[in-house]
Amino acid sequence: MLIPSIDLLGGRIVQLVQGEKLRLAFDDFDYWIERFSRYPLVQLIDLDAAMGQGENTALVERIAQRLPVQVGGGIRRIADAERVLRAGAKRVIVGSALFTETESAGMVNVDFASSLAHAIGGERVVAGVDCKAGRIAIKGWRAQIALSADQAIPQLDPYVGAFLYTHIDGEGLLQGFPLPVAERLRGLTARQLIVAGGIRSQQEIDTLQSLGVDAVAGMAIYTNLLEA
């Protein structure tokens, strides 16, 4: 399944390369909402909230009323998740709050994962596991912890309905997602597994689907490599 992505930054729809360099920006929200309206699920990320530099709450609420979305970015408390769900989101994507960091390591915040699942239902929680050079990145990808996706996924599995794995090394580069990574992660959980980062073709999406893996695409859609 293809899941189109809408990333919000500074009140616009954007596409970044590896979460840093601005490549594309759009202001025509109605056009993209209409274009994505045939999809059963759309991913909506508030990058400002994820980076701790503001928020796009009004835009998130506007889009959530018109599209079936899973929303991420800056969801660090149970109250944040509840607010987004009240706004119309189907699920919430939680990343940084699921992990704790120390000077030399990191670990899964099992207590928070359990509390969140109890409060809103684990089926409405998507664990965001974003990795750069094999290590989990947090705080809008501005920091990393000494924990891998392979270590984190089994610990989070009892508390979530799905996993979103983003391959930051390929994000926005349109070089393809590393299929061996998808195969390995698929073996770690029976939950829905969604991958993102570098996806560029329908053939790639079809191959991932044959593995039982769903795909998020952004740059390939906005540059018309993928028809959406």
C-alpha positions as CSV (number, residue, x, y, z in Angstrom):
1,M,0.0,0.0,0.0
2,L,1.2,3.5,-0.9
3,I,0.7,6.1,1.8
4,P,1.3,9.7,0.6
5,S,3.0,12.0,3.0
6,I,2.2,15.6,3.8
7,D,5.0,17.3,5.7
8,L,4.3,20.7,7.2
9,L,7.0,23.4,7.9
10,G,6.4,27.1,8.4
11,G,2.8,26.9,7.3
12,R,3.6,25.2,4.0
13,I,3.8,21.6,2.6
14,V,7.4,20.8,2.1
15,Q,9.9,18.1,1.1
16,L,13.3,18.0,2.8
17,V,16.4,16.1,2.0
18,Q,17.5,14.0,4.9
19,G,15.4,16.1,7.2
20,E,17.6,19.2,6.7
21,K,17.7,20.8,3.3
22,L,14.5,22.3,1.9
23,R,13.9,21.0,-1.6
24,L,10.2,21.7,-2.4
25,A,7.5,23.9,-0.8
26,F,3.8,24.3,-1.7
27,D,1.0,26.5,-0.5
28,D,-1.9,25.0,-2.4
29,F,-3.4,22.8,0.3
30,D,-6.7,22.2,-1.4
31,Y,-4.9,20.8,-4.5
32,W,-3.0,18.2,-2.5
33,I,-5.9,17.3,-0.2
34,E,-8.0,16.6,-3.3
35,R,-5.2,14.7,-5.0
36,F,-4.8,12.4,-1.9
37,S,-8.5,12.0,-1.1
38,R,-8.7,8.6,-2.8
39,Y,-6.1,7.0,-0.5
40,P,-7.3,5.0,2.6
41,L,-4.5,6.6,4.7
42,V,-2.3,9.7,4.4
43,Q,0.7,10.5,6.6
44,L,0.7,14.0,8.1
45,I,3.8,15.3,9.9
46,D,4.2,18.6,11.7
47,L,8.0,19.1,11.2
48,D,8.0,22.4,13.3
49,A,6.5,20.5,16.2
50,A,8.9,17.6,15.8
51,M,11.9,20.0,15.8
52,G,10.5,22.0,18.8
53,Q,10.5,25.2,16.8
54,G,6.7,26.0,16.6
55,E,3.6,24.1,15.4
56,N,1.1,23.9,12.6
57,T,-1.9,22.9,14.7
58,A,-4.5,24.7,12.7
59,L,-3.3,23.2,9.5
60,V,-3.1,19.7,11.0
61,E,-6.7,20.0,12.2
62,R,-7.9,21.3,8.9
63,I,-6.3,18.5,6.9
64,A,-7.4,15.8,9.5
65,Q,-11.0,16.9,8.9
66,R,-10.7,16.2,5.2
67,L,-8.4,13.2,4.9
68,P,-7.9,9.9,6.8
69,V,-4.6,10.7,8.4
70,Q,-2.0,9.3,10.8
71,V,-0.4,12.4,12.5
72,G,3.1,12.8,13.9
73,G,5.4,15.5,15.0
74,G,5.8,16.8,18.5
75,I,3.5,14.2,20.2
76,R,5.3,13.8,23.5
77,R,2.5,13.5,26.0
78,I,-0.7,11.5,26.2
79,A,-2.6,14.8,26.1
80,D,-0.9,15.6,22.7
81,A,-2.1,12.3,21.3
82,E,-5.6,12.8,22.6
83,R,-5.8,16.3,21.1
84,V,-4.7,15.0,17.7
85,L,-7.3,12.2,17.8
86,R,-10.0,14.6,18.8
87,A,-9.1,16.7,15.7
88,G,-9.9,13.8,13.5
89,A,-6.7,11.8,13.1
90,K,-7.1,8.0,12.8
91,R,-3.8,7.3,14.5
92,V,-0.9,9.1,16.1
93,I,2.8,8.6,15.2
94,V,5.0,8.8,18.3
95,G,8.8,8.8,18.1
96,S,11.0,10.6,20.5
97,A,8.8,10.1,23.5
98,L,9.1,6.4,23.2
99,F,12.8,6.6,23.9
100,T,15.0,7.9,26.7
101,E,18.5,9.2,26.2
102,T,21.6,9.2,28.4
103,E,25.1,10.5,27.6
104,S,26.2,7.1,26.2
105,A,23.2,5.1,25.4
106,G,19.4,5.0,25.0
107,M,16.5,2.8,25.9
108,V,12.9,2.2,25.2
109,N,10.5,4.1,27.5
110,V,8.3,1.1,28.1
111,D,6.4,2.9,30.9
112,F,5.3,5.7,28.5
113,A,4.5,3.2,25.7
114,S,2.3,1.2,28.1
115,S,0.5,4.3,29.5
116,L,-0.1,5.7,26.0
117,A,-1.6,2.4,24.8
118,H,-3.8,2.2,27.9
119,A,-5.0,5.8,27.4
120,I,-5.8,5.8,23.7
121,G,-5.7,2.1,22.6
122,G,-2.5,0.5,21.2
123,E,-4.2,0.1,17.8
124,R,-4.1,3.9,17.4
125,V,-0.4,4.2,18.2
126,V,2.2,4.1,15.4
127,A,5.8,3.8,16.8
128,G,8.1,6.0,14.8
129,V,11.5,4.4,14.6
130,D,13.7,6.7,12.5
131,C,17.3,5.6,11.9
132,K,20.5,7.2,10.7
133,A,23.5,5.1,10.1
134,G,21.7,2.3,12.0
135,R,21.0,4.3,15.2
136,I,17.6,5.7,16.2
137,A,17.3,9.5,15.7
138,I,15.1,11.6,18.0
139,K,14.1,15.3,18.6
140,G,13.3,15.9,14.9
141,W,16.4,13.9,13.9
142,R,18.6,16.4,15.7
143,A,20.0,13.8,18.2
144,Q,20.7,10.1,18.2
145,I,20.8,7.3,20.8
146,A,22.8,4.1,20.9
147,L,19.8,1.9,20.1
148,S,18.9,0.2,16.8
149,A,15.5,-0.5,15.3
150,D,16.2,-4.2,15.7
151,Q,16.5,-3.6,19.5
152,A,13.6,-1.2,19.8
153,I,10.8,-3.0,17.8
154,P,10.5,-6.1,19.9
155,Q,10.2,-4.0,23.1
156,L,7.6,-1.7,21.7
157,D,5.6,-4.5,20.0
158,P,3.1,-5.1,22.8
159,Y,2.0,-1.5,22.9
160,V,1.5,-0.3,19.3
161,G,-0.6,-1.1,16.3
162,A,2.0,-0.3,13.7
163,F,5.6,0.6,13.2
164,L,6.9,3.4,10.9
165,Y,10.6,3.0,10.0
166,T,12.2,5.9,8.3
167,H,15.6,5.4,6.6
168,I,17.0,8.9,7.1
169,D,20.1,8.2,5.1
170,G,17.9,8.0,2.0
171,E,15.2,10.4,2.9
172,G,14.4,12.7,-0.1
173,L,17.2,11.3,-2.2
174,L,15.1,9.1,-4.5
175,Q,17.6,6.4,-4.5
176,G,15.3,3.6,-3.3
177,F,14.7,2.0,0.0
178,P,17.1,-0.8,1.1
179,L,15.0,-4.0,0.7
180,P,17.2,-6.1,3.0
181,V,16.3,-3.7,5.8
182,A,12.6,-4.1,5.1
183,E,12.9,-7.9,5.0
184,R,14.8,-8.0,8.3
185,L,12.4,-5.6,10.1
186,R,9.4,-7.6,8.8
187,G,10.7,-10.6,10.6
188,L,10.7,-8.7,14.0
189,T,7.0,-8.0,14.3
190,A,3.5,-9.1,13.1
191,R,2.3,-5.6,13.4
192,Q,1.7,-3.4,10.3
193,L,5.2,-2.3,9.1
194,I,5.5,1.0,7.1
195,V,8.8,2.1,5.7
196,A,9.9,5.5,4.3
197,G,13.0,7.0,2.9
198,G,14.1,7.2,-0.8
199,I,11.1,5.3,-2.3
200,R,10.9,6.2,-5.9
201,S,8.8,3.8,-8.0
202,Q,5.7,1.8,-8.2
203,Q,7.7,-1.3,-8.8
204,E,9.5,-0.7,-5.5
205,I,6.2,-0.3,-3.7
206,D,4.9,-3.5,-5.2
207,T,8.0,-5.4,-4.1
208,L,7.6,-4.0,-0.6
209,Q,3.9,-5.0,-0.6
210,S,4.9,-8.6,-1.6
211,L,7.0,-8.6,1.6
212,G,4.0,-7.4,3.7
213,V,5.4,-3.9,4.0
214,D,3.6,-0.6,3.3
215,A,5.4,2.4,1.8
216,V,5.3,6.1,2.6
217,A,6.3,8.3,-0.3
218,G,6.7,12.1,-0.5
219,M,9.4,13.4,-2.8
220,A,8.6,10.9,-5.6
221,I,5.0,12.1,-5.6
222,Y,5.7,15.8,-5.5
223,T,8.3,15.5,-8.3
224,N,5.8,13.3,-10.4
225,L,8.0,10.2,-10.4
226,L,5.1,8.4,-8.8
227,E,1.5,9.0,-9.9
228,A,-0.8,9.7,-7.0
